[in-house]
Every structure is written in C-alpha cells, then in structure tokens.
C-alpha cells in the first residue's frame, strides 16, 4: 500500500520529505513500544492476550491516511521486528509475525478507509458494524498468516492456533480501536455540570463498576453480560469517546481478572478462551451501536431544530424563534439590571432590487445582507427575520453609546456592500430604528420594545432613509 492508494488526499494530509521521515519514526516507535508491552504480557509459550499495537496503528492511519508511505511501512516493520528480537525471538519468526500483523492492519485499513468520516469515527448507526466487520476481516487476514507461524514455533495444533489468533486479534481491535477512532479532533464544549447534577452524571459509570464487580463475585457463564444494561445507559448518557474509554477499561479488566483467576489464554483452555473473547467482542458491540445511533439521532434533531428555528434563505432566526430567544435574553437583562437595546432594520427600496434583478437577485442580496450583519454584531447579539426585507436585532448588556455605534457600523457596512449578480453589482442601504433602555421596567416586554423600534424605523425612513433613528429610555 502506498500513498497513491489512498483516494482524495487533501493538502492537509500531505507531508514533505522531512516530515514524512518524522512521521515514519513516530509510527515505528509507537508500534515498538505497544508491541513490547504486548509481548511482555504474553503467557509463557503462547502469543499475547493483550496486543494494542495493531489497533493503534490502524486507528492512526485511518485518521491520517496520508501517513501511509513506504518509509512508514519500513519503520513499522522495524518496530514489530525489534520488539520481538528484544524479547528473544528468532529473526525469521520475528519477520513472519511482523508480516502477519501488517497484513491484518492493511486488510482492515483497505476495507474501512473509504467510508465517510462520520461513519468511520463512530458517529453513525453503522459505525459499530463497520468496526466489527473491518476489525474482524483484519483479524482473519492476520490469523491466516500468523496461525502457521504459531503452530511451527509453539507446536500448537493449526486450528487452535488460527482460532486463538483470530479471537485475540479481534478482541484487541474491539478494545483499543474505538478509542483511537473516537479520539476528539477538535475542541469540545465544556460539559454542563449543573443539569444533570454531577452525581447523576457518574451514576452510569458507577453502575458499570458495580455490575462488573458482582459478575466477578458470582461468576458463571452468564456473568459476562451483567454489565450490558449499564453500558447501554452509558451509551445514552456520555459522549462516544467517554464510552470507548469505559468499554476499553472493561475489556482490559475482564481479560486481566479472568487470566489471573479461572482462565489462562493458552491452548489448554482453547474453547473457554475462544468463547470468552468472542463474547466480550459482542458485549462491546452493543453499546457502541447504541451510542452511534444516539449520536446520529441527536445530530438529526439538531438539524431539524435549526431548520425550524432559522429562516431557510438568510439563516437568521425565524420570527417565532427570535421572539422566544429575545424574550429570554430580555428577562435575563432585567434580572441582572443590565441595559438592553433593540434594532429594527429595513432594506431601502428593496422592491426596486426585485424589479431590476428578479427575485434571485433579491434573495442573494438578503443573504449577503445577513452575512454582513452577522460580521458587524457581537457574539451575544441575535438576529431575526421578521418578514420580507425587515429584520430585528437584540443587543443585550450594551450602553446607549455602544448601541448607537453598532447601528452606525451596520449602516456603513451595508452602504459599502456590493453583491455581484449577472455581471452587475447590486447595492443597497438600510434604515434602522433603535430603542435602548438602561434598566428594563416590569411592563417592558420584547413585543412592546419591537413596536417602539418599528416606530423609530418609520421615522428614519420618513427622514430620508439610510440612517439611524434612536429613542433612548
């Protein structure tokens, strides 16, 4: 696999020659350390029960497909081989095991990397299925090549070697790969620790710990599924990355506890180990599928809410949403004793724009007007389309001078606005009515202030348009 095999490479994924060797060295070191940790935890006379190297490598390459270069492949191979040689393996065995590991990673990468980013990075209902199938095929490819090596080196019957490698590799992918795929790649908003309360937020996690503890105490064939309800609760309560950390911790603790107690991951316990690993894979699959579906549903609801509450043409708040949000902002300013201002804006002679350039020209001017308006306003201000070419702006916590300055900036920005349309440039001006109050009284509602601002707007138009008319309370 070379860089050319990765489709649609964006410039951000390309690397220069010095960067490429830096990336290759980093990948090689990562694989070496992860493989060394896996080998050191290997049962005597058999291969590793915990092997994070392949999942980490696959996850990184899925995030950064541009890093898949010949130099990176050589560095990764060297990392695998060096870890085996350092722990006493023969060179030929180390090379063959390295080939098996890389074949598994390559197979999984080839199957998964063409999917959409949302599906690949655990944000869709089908993400868990992609993870399960992709990692399963990668584990199968590695087992086909690695099974005979295990048979030759450890004397394990071929079918047992193949099955143990397959189940072990699959479980390791299901343990570590979701964490890498769901790793946050952009700044997340701070969690709201007031609703629900912090105690309620940790209850799903505490329930996982409690049910896992009970399962270790009771034991028995059904104990593996004890924590499933709590994991589903976590899937509905936490972000996907937090859930992957919980499932990874559960898998690792289960492997360690079982191996220290009733089960060794060796050929002597072939069927028990195979059943345990596949059961754990299935256990992890369920919560991840629920979380992906829940995230997709939330995203769909956000899009629906945005469509309902925003004007489809200008993306300003719809009239109803503006009145609702504006009233909330007004009440907050009233409670805090903060000043408040309302602007009513109307594009001058907008009918002439429609007559000269058609409705398409009018629509384009409205979009450009709203974009310019948003650039002039502060982050806490809100804009609503009240109808036609008329808009309203709520300005919380602003003194009279600042409110007038904002209105004048809007006036200047629209006056300077030029919008291309059919090889011509459209221009417009805006009339603004401003109402400002230093302290909101009990009787002052948003509707009342909008009526006053509309009257001020009428005065601005009567005075010649392209100006601001202010009323200060």
C-alpha positions in Angstrom: 0.0 0.0 0.0 1.3 3.4 -1.0 0.1 6.9 -0.7 -1.4 6.7 -4.2 -3.8 4.0 -3.0 -5.5 6.5 -0.6 -8.1 8.4 -2.5 -9.0 12.1 -2.3 -5.9 13.1 -0.3 -6.4 16.7 0.9 -3.4 19.1 1.1 -3.6 19.0 4.9 -2.8 15.3 4.8 0.3 15.6 2.5 3.7 15.6 4.1 7.0 16.9 2.9 10.1 14.6 2.9 11.5 15.7 6.3 8.0 15.4 7.8 7.5 12.0 6.2 10.5 10.6 7.9 9.5 12.2 11.2 6.1 10.5 10.9 7.7 7.2 9.9 9.9 7.4 13.0 7.0 8.2 15.3 4.9 5.3 13.9 7.8 2.9 14.3 8.4 3.9 17.9 4.7 3.7 18.7 4.5 0.2 17.3 7.7 -0.9 19.0 6.5 0.3 22.5 3.0 -1.1 22.0 4.3 -4.4 20.7 6.8 -4.7 23.5 4.1 -4.2 26.1 2.0 -6.9 24.5 4.9 -9.3 24.4 5.8 -8.8 28.0 2.3 -9.7 29.0 2.3 -12.9 26.9 1.5 -16.2 28.6 4.6 -18.4 28.7 4.7 -20.5 25.5 2.0 -18.7 23.6 1.2 -15.3 22.0 -0.1 -12.1 23.6 -3.6 -11.8 25.2 -3.4 -8.0 25.1 -1.9 -6.6 21.9 -2.6 -2.9 21.3 -0.1 -2.3 18.5 -2.2 -3.2 15.6 -5.3 -1.3 16.7 -3.3 1.8 17.5 -1.5 1.7 14.1 -4.8 1.1 12.2 -6.6 3.9 14.1 -3.8 6.4 13.4 -3.7 5.5 9.7 -7.4 5.9 9.4 -7.2 9.4 10.9 -4.1 10.2 8.8 -4.2 8.2 5.5 -1.5 10.5 4.1 0.9 9.0 6.6 0.8 5.6 4.7 4.1 5.9 2.8 6.9 3.4 2.0 9.1 4.9 4.7 6.3 4.5 7.3 5.8 0.8 6.3 9.5 0.2 6.7 9.6 1.9 10.1 6.5 0.0 11.3 8.0 -3.3 10.2 11.2 -2.5 12.1 9.2 -1.7 15.2 7.4 -5.0 15.2 10.7 -6.9 14.5 12.7 -5.0 17.0 10.2 -5.8 19.8 10.3 -9.5 19.0 14.1 -9.6 18.8 14.5 -7.8 22.0 12.4 -10.4 23.8 14.3 -13.4 22.4 12.5 -14.3 19.2 14.5 -15.6 16.2 14.8 -13.3 13.3 12.8 -15.4 10.9 10.0 -15.8 13.4 10.0 -12.0 14.1 9.8 -11.2 10.4 6.9 -13.6 9.8 5.0 -12.3 12.8 5.6 -8.8 11.6 4.2 -9.7 8.2 1.1 -11.2 9.7 0.4 -8.2 11.9 0.9 -5.7 9.0 -1.3 -7.9 6.7 -4.1 -7.6 9.3 -3.7 -3.9 9.6 -3.6 -3.4 5.8 -6.7 -5.5 5.2 -8.7 -3.6 7.8 -7.5 -0.3 6.5 -8.4 -1.2 2.9 -11.9 -2.1 4.0 -12.6 0.8 6.3 -10.8 3.9 5.0 -13.2 4.6 2.1 -16.2 5.2 4.4 -17.4 8.6 5.3 -15.6 10.3 8.2 -18.8 10.3 10.3 -19.2 6.6 9.8 -15.5 5.9 10.4 -15.2 7.9 13.5 -18.1 6.4 15.5 -20.7 9.0 14.7 -23.3 6.9 12.8 -25.5 3.9 13.5 -23.5 1.8 11.1 -20.1 2.8 12.7 -20.2 -0.2 15.2 -20.9 -2.6 12.3 -18.1 -1.2 10.3 -15.8 -1.5 13.3 -16.9 -5.1 13.9 -16.6 -6.3 10.3 -13.4 -4.3 9.4 -11.6 -5.4 12.5 -12.9 -9.0 12.0 -11.5 -9.1 8.5 -8.2 -7.7 9.6 -8.0 -10.3 12.4 -8.9 -13.0 9.9 -6.1 -11.9 7.5 -3.5 -11.8 10.3 -4.7 -15.3 11.6 -4.3 -16.9 8.2 -0.7 -15.8 8.0 0.1 -15.9 11.7 -1.5 -19.2 12.6 1.0 -21.4 10.8 3.8 -19.5 12.5 2.4 -20.1 15.9 2.0 -23.8 15.0 5.6 -24.0 13.9 7.1 -22.1 16.8 4.9 -23.3 19.7 3.7 -26.6 18.4 0.0 -25.6 18.8 -2.4 -27.5 16.6 -3.2 -25.5 13.5 -6.9 -25.0 14.1 -6.3 -23.9 17.7 -3.6 -21.5 16.7 -5.7 -20.0 13.9 -8.8 -19.6 16.2 -6.8 -18.2 19.1 -5.1 -15.7 16.9 -8.4 -14.7 15.3 -10.3 -14.2 18.6 -7.4 -12.5 20.3 -6.8 -10.1 17.4 -10.5 -9.3 17.1 -10.9 -8.6 20.8 -7.9 -6.3 20.8 -9.3 -4.4 17.8 -12.6 -4.0 19.6 -10.9 -2.9 22.8 -8.4 -0.3 21.5 -9.6 0.8 18.0 -12.8 2.6 19.1 -10.8 4.8 21.5 -8.5 5.9 18.6 -11.3 6.4 16.1 -13.4 8.4 18.6 -10.5 10.5 19.8 -11.6 14.1 19.8 -10.0 16.0 16.9 -11.4 19.4 17.7 -12.2 21.4 20.9 -15.3 20.1 22.6 -17.7 22.4 24.5 -17.3 22.3 28.3 -19.8 19.8 29.9 -22.8 21.2 31.7 -22.3 20.2 35.3 -25.5 21.8 36.6 -28.1 19.8 34.7 -27.9 16.9 35.2 -26.0 17.1 38.5 -22.5 15.7 38.8 -23.8 12.8 40.8 -26.3 11.9 38.2 -23.6 12.1 35.6 -21.4 9.5 37.3 -24.3 7.0 38.0 -24.0 5.2 34.7 -20.2 4.7 35.2 -20.8 3.6 38.8 -23.4 1.1 37.7 -20.9 -0.5 35.3 -18.3 -0.8 38.1 -20.9 -2.3 40.4 -22.3 -4.8 37.9 -18.8 -5.9 36.9 -17.8 -6.4 40.5 -20.9 -8.5 41.0 -20.1 -10.6 37.9 -16.6 -11.3 39.2 -18.1 -12.4 42.5 -21.0 -14.6 41.1 -19.0 -15.9 38.1 -20.8 -18.4 35.9 -21.5 -18.4 32.2 -23.9 -15.5 32.2 -21.7 -13.2 34.2 -20.1 -11.7 31.1 -23.4 -9.9 30.2 -24.1 -8.5 33.7 -22.8 -5.0 32.8 -24.7 -4.7 29.5 -27.6 -2.7 30.8 -25.1 -0.3 32.5 -23.1 0.0 29.3 -26.3 0.9 27.3 -27.0 3.5 30.0 -23.5 4.9 29.4 -24.1 4.9 25.7 -27.2 7.1 26.1 -25.5 9.4 28.7 -21.9 10.0 27.6 -20.1 11.2 24.6 -18.9 8.4 22.3 -15.2 9.0 23.3 -16.0 8.6 27.0 -18.0 5.4 26.2 -15.0 3.9 24.3 -12.8 4.5 27.3 -15.3 2.7 29.5 -15.6 -0.3 27.1 -11.8 -0.5 26.8 -11.3 -0.4 30.6 -14.0 -3.1 30.9 -12.3 -5.3 28.3 -8.9 -4.9 29.9 -10.1 -5.5 33.4 -12.1 -8.6 32.3 -9.0 -10.1 30.5 -6.7 -9.4 33.4 -9.2 -10.7 36.1 -10.1 -13.8 34.2 -6.5 -14.6 33.3 -5.5 -14.2 37.0 -8.3 -16.3 38.2 -10.1 -19.1 36.3 -8.8 -18.9 32.8 -5.5 -18.9 31.0 -5.2 -17.8 27.4 -3.3 -20.9 26.3 -4.2 -23.9 24.1 -5.1 -25.9 27.3 -8.1 -23.6 27.6 -8.8 -23.2 23.9 -12.6 -23.3 23.8 -13.1 -21.3 27.0 -10.7 -18.6 25.8 -12.3 -18.5 22.4 -15.8 -18.2 23.9 -14.8 -15.5 26.4 -13.1 -13.4 23.7 -15.9 -13.6 21.2 -18.5 -12.9 23.9 -16.6 -9.8 25.0 -16.4 -8.6 21.4 -20.2 -8.9 21.2 -20.7 -7.2 24.5 -18.7 -4.2 23.4 -20.5 -4.1 20.0 -24.0 -3.4 21.5 -23.2 -0.2 23.4 -21.1 1.2 20.6 -24.0 0.6 18.2 -26.4 2.3 20.5 -24.1 5.3 21.0 -23.6 5.8 17.3 -27.3 5.6 16.7 -28.0 8.0 19.5 -25.4 10.5 18.2 -26.9 10.3 14.7 -30.3 10.9 16.1 -29.1 13.9 18.1 -27.4 15.3 15.0 -30.6 14.9 13.0 -32.7 16.6 15.8 -30.2 19.5 15.8 -30.6 19.9 12.0 -34.4 19.7 12.3 -34.3 22.3 15.2 -32.1 24.6 13.1 -34.4 24.2 10.1 -37.5 25.0 12.2 -35.9 28.0 14.1 -34.0 29.6 11.3 -35.0 31.3 8.1 -34.1 29.0 5.2 -32.9 31.8 3.0 -30.8 34.0 5.3 -30.1 31.6 8.2 -31.3 34.3 10.6 -33.6 33.3 13.3 -37.2 32.8 12.3 -39.7 35.3 13.7 -41.0 32.9 16.4 -37.6 31.7 17.4 -36.3 35.4 17.6 -39.3 36.4 19.8 -38.7 33.4 22.1 -34.9 33.8 22.5 -35.1 37.6 22.6 -37.6 37.5 25.4 -35.3 35.1 27.4 -32.4 37.5 26.9 -34.5 40.4 27.9 -35.6 38.7 31.1 -32.0 37.9 32.0 -31.0 41.5 31.5 -34.0 42.6 33.6 -33.0 40.3 36.4 -29.3 41.4 36.3 -30.2 45.1 36.0 -28.4 45.3 32.6 -29.1 47.6 29.7 -30.8 46.3 26.6 -31.4 47.5 23.0 -33.5 46.5 20.1 -32.8 47.4 16.4 -35.4 47.2 13.6 -33.8 47.2 10.2 -35.4 47.5 6.7 -33.6 47.5 3.4 -34.4 50.6 1.5 -36.2 50.4 -1.9 -35.9 46.6 -1.8 -38.8 46.3 -4.4 -36.6 48.0 -6.9 -33.9 45.4 -6.4 -36.5 42.7 -7.2 -37.8 44.6 -10.2 -34.3 45.2 -11.6 -32.6 41.8 -10.8 -35.5 39.5 -10.2 -36.3 37.5 -7.1 -33.0 35.6 -7.4 -31.1 38.9 -7.1 -33.3 39.9 -4.1 -32.6 36.6 -2.4 -28.8 37.0 -3.0 -28.9 40.5 -1.5 -30.8 39.3 1.5 -28.2 36.5 2.1 -25.3 39.0 1.7 -27.1 41.5 4.0 -27.4 38.9 6.8 -23.8 37.7 6.4 -22.6 41.3 6.7 -24.9 41.9 9.6 -23.5 38.9 11.5 -20.0 40.1 10.9 -20.7 43.5 12.5 -22.6 42.3 15.5 -21.2 40.8 18.7 -21.3 37.1 19.5 -24.1 37.6 22.1 -26.4 39.5 19.8 -29.1 37.7 17.9 -30.7 38.5 14.5 -34.2 37.5 13.4 -36.0 37.9 10.1 -39.4 39.4 10.9 -40.7 39.2 7.3 -39.7 40.2 3.8 -36.7 42.6 4.0 -37.3 43.5 7.6 -35.0 42.3 10.4 -34.7 42.7 14.1 -31.6 42.6 16.3 -31.4 42.2 20.1 -28.4 43.7 21.8 -28.0 42.6 25.5 -25.8 44.4 28.0 -25.0 47.3 25.8 -24.9 51.0 26.8 -26.6 53.7 24.7 -23.4 54.9 23.0 -22.3 51.4 22.1 -25.8 50.5 20.7 -25.7 53.7 18.5 -22.2 52.8 17.3 -23.3 49.3 16.4 -26.2 50.7 14.4 -24.0 53.2 12.6 -21.5 50.4 11.8 -24.3 48.4 10.3 -25.4 51.4 8.3 -21.9 52.0 6.9 -21.3 48.3 6.2 -24.5 47.9 4.2 -23.8 51.2 2.3 -20.4 49.8 1.2 -21.8 46.3 0.4 -21.6 45.2 -3.3 -23.2 42.0 -4.4 -22.4 40.5 -7.8 -25.4 39.4 -9.9 -25.3 38.7 -13.7 -22.1 40.7 -14.3 -23.5 43.6 -12.4 -23.1 44.8 -8.8 -26.1 45.3 -6.5 -26.0 47.8 -3.7 -28.4 48.8 -1.0 -28.9 50.9 2.1 -30.7 50.2 5.3 -32.8 52.2 7.6 -32.6 51.4 11.4 -34.8 52.1 14.3 -33.1 51.9 17.7 -34.7 51.6 21.1 -32.4 51.5 24.2 -33.2 51.2 27.9 -30.7 51.5 30.7 -32.9 49.5 33.1 -35.8 47.4 31.9 -39.1 48.0 33.8 -41.6 45.3 34.7 -44.0 46.3 32.0 -41.5 46.3 29.2 -41.7 43.2 27.0 -39.9 42.4 23.8 -43.1 42.9 21.8 -43.5 46.4 23.3 -39.9 47.3 22.5 -40.2 46.0 19.0 -43.3 48.3 18.5 -41.2 51.2 19.7 -38.3 50.3 17.4 -40.7 49.9 14.5 -41.9 53.5 15.1 -38.3 54.7 15.2 -37.7 52.8 11.9 -40.6 54.6 10.4 -39.1 58.0 11.5 -35.7 57.0 9.9 -37.5 56.3 6.6 -39.5 59.5 6.8 -36.3 61.4 7.3 -34.8 60.2 4.1 -33.7 56.6 4.7 -30.1 55.2 5.1 -29.9 56.5 8.6 -30.5 55.6 12.3 -33.3 56.9 14.4 -32.8 56.4 18.1 -35.1 56.5 21.1 -33.3 56.3 24.5 -35.3 55.3 27.6 
